[in-house]
């Protein structure tokens, strides 16, 4: 279970990234976090991975207060979290197999375990025949599937995906989300930060909306916009989907 309890984050520049945010995500949920660029979505992700610490409030994962976790224990927390990024973050000089295996090497897995586990995961993401290929030999969609394989290879309890479809075409985006949904059905909690309005509308999962650092909506089986926000957007002549791929930069 993930719990944010009255969490605020204020950077030294005075920027308020999050303001008194509280919510709970149960084990095995699939949740979209939406909001305009700069709303606070990436800060929320960084608090979960201990890249940032809250200015006030508590962040808990499975009853562990990660906001007060000692630095030497952070790597152990991250072993249970798989990350998927918009820019893939693959190692160009390593093959597909080696990129995925690297995540296991970091936690000290044996060569035997790596040889057994990596082909299985590559089969799940449909890339077993690309094991010897380098990232530059793959399409964007294939590179992102490698990133998903890397995120899931250590059987994490939680997968965090930060704008995972930002650099993908619609077909690849849909395939990626189907893959994340498949992983979620196996019991892994999945949290996706996204601007992709179509995917959110189509999947109808729980939606947390962040606006100017505030949690303004927590709806189950919802779309990107509620009827009310659609009316307001139409009246104001704005597009609340903000389909750009940027996110707030930590000052």
N, C-alpha and C positions, 0 to 999 in steps of 0.2 A: 504494500500500500504506500502511496505517495501522499504526503500532506504538506500543504503550505498553510501556515498559521500566522495570519496578520503580518505578512512579509512585505517589507519595504526595502528598496535599494536606491540609495542616493550616492552618486559619484562625487569625487572631490571637486569637480567643476560646478557642483550644485544641481546637476541634472537628476531629476527623479525618474528613474527607469521603471520602478514598480512602487505602488502606493497601497499599503495595507491589504494585500492580496491573500485571500483564503480559499482553499478548495481541497478536495480529497479525490484521488484517483485509485480505484480498487485494482487489485491484481487481475491481470488478464483483460483490462479495458483497452479500447482503441479510441484515442482522443485527438481531435484536431485543435490546435491553438492558432487562432487567426487574429488579424489586426493589421493596420497600416504599418509601413516602414517607420521604425522609431517608436512603436507602441510599447515595446518591452518584451517581445517574444523571445529574442535571443538571450536577453538577460535571464529570463526564466530558465532556459536550458542550461546556461552557465552556472546557475545556482544549484541545479541538480547534479552537475558534474564537479562541483567545488572549484570551478575556474574563478568564480566570484563568491563573496560572502555577503549575506544580507546586512543591511544597516540596522534592521530591527526585525523581530519575528523569528520563526523557526521553520526550517525545511527538514522534513523527516522522510526517510525511505525505510520501510519495514521497521518502524519504531526507532530507527537510529537517527539521531539529530545530526545530519550531515553538515548543517550550518556551523556546528561546533567541533567538527571532526579534526583531529590532529593531522598535520600535513603528511606525516609518515604513513598514515592509514588511508589516505586518499587513493593511492594505486589499487588497494584492495577493493575499495568501493567501485572503482571504474572497471574492474574485472567483470562486474555484474551488469555493466551498461554497454550496449553497442551503439555506436554513433554512425549516422549516415549524413553526409554533407552535400550541399549543392554543387561544390566544385570537386567532388569525388575524393580528392586527397590520396590518390594512389601514388606509389613509388615508381617513377618512370623506368628505372633501371631493373626492376624486378618483374618477373612473369606474373600472370594471373595467379598461379598456384602459390608463388612466393609471397605475393601481396597478402593473400588470405592467411597463409601459414605464419606470416610475421606476427599477426595478432595472437597466435598460440605460443609463439616463441617468447613473446614478452612476458607471459605468465609462467614460463618455465615448463611448458608441455614437452613430453618426450618426442623424439623423432618418429617413433612407432605410432604414437597417438596422432601426430600431424599427418603422417602418410595415410592413416585410416580415415581421419575426420575430414580433411580438406576435399577429397574427391566427392564425398557424400554431399557436402554443402554446395559444391560447384554443380552437382547434379540437380539439387533443389532449385537453384537459380537458373538452370538451363545453360551452363557454361562449361561443362566437363570437357567438351571438345576444344575449348579455348585455353586449357590449363597452361600451355607453353607459350601463349601469345603475350606480347608486351602491351601495356595500356594504349600506346599510340596506334596499335593495330586494331583497336576495337572502336565501335561506335559509341556515342555518348550514352545510349541506353545500356549497352553492354558494360561500359565502365561503371555505371551506377549499380548494376547488378553485382559486379565484383565488390563494390563498396558494401552492399547489403550482405553478401557472403562473408566478408570480413567482420561485419558487425555481429553476425549470428553464429560465427564459428565456435565461440566459447560458451554457447548456450546461455546467453545473458537473460536475466529476469526482466530487463527493460531495454527497449530500443528507442533511441531519440533520433528523429530525422528532422534536420533543420533545412527547410526549403529544398527537399530532395528532388523535386521535379523542375526546379528553376531553369536548368540548362537542357531540358529534354523536350522533344516534340510530343504532341498529344498522345500518339500511340504508345510511345515509350513510357510516358507518364502513367498511362492507364495500366500498363503491364507491371510497372514498378509498384503501384498501389495494390494491385492484385497479389503481388508477391508479399508485401507487408501484411496484407489481410490474411494470407495463408499462414504466415509466421505467427500472427496474433491468435489464430484459431488453435494453435498448438499450446497456448497458455501464456505466451510472452506479452507483456504490456507494451503497447506501441503508442508513442506520442509524436505527432507530426505537426511542426510549425509550417504553415503554408499560406501563400497568396492564391493558390489555384482554386478559384471559385467553382469551376465545373466539377472537379473531383470531389470537393466537399459536398456539393449539392447531390451528386450521384450516389455517394457512399452512405449518406445519412447516418453518420456516427455522432457521438457526443462532441459538442463544440464549446470551447472556452474562448471568449473574445476579449482581447486586451485593447484598451483605448486610453492613450495618454497615461499608461502605467496602472490604470485601474481595470479590474475585472468587471466588465459591464454585462456579460452574458454567460450563462452556463446552461446549455440546452442539450438534452439527449435526443438522438435520432433527428438531428437538425440539419439545415443547409447553411450556406455561407451567410445569407441574409435572412432576417425574419421579415414578415409582412410589414411590420412597422418601419424597419430600417429601409426597406425598399421604397415605402411611401415618402419618408423623410428625404432619401437620396434623390428621388424624382422631383420633389418640391424644391430642393436646393440645387438641382442640376449637377449633382456630383455622382461619382461612381465609387461606392464604398468598398468595392472589391480590391482596388489598388493593386492591379495585376503586376506591378514591378517586382523585381526579385531582390531588391536591397533590404537591408535590415539595419537596426540601430547600431552604431559603432560605439563601443564602450569608450567613454572619454578617458 
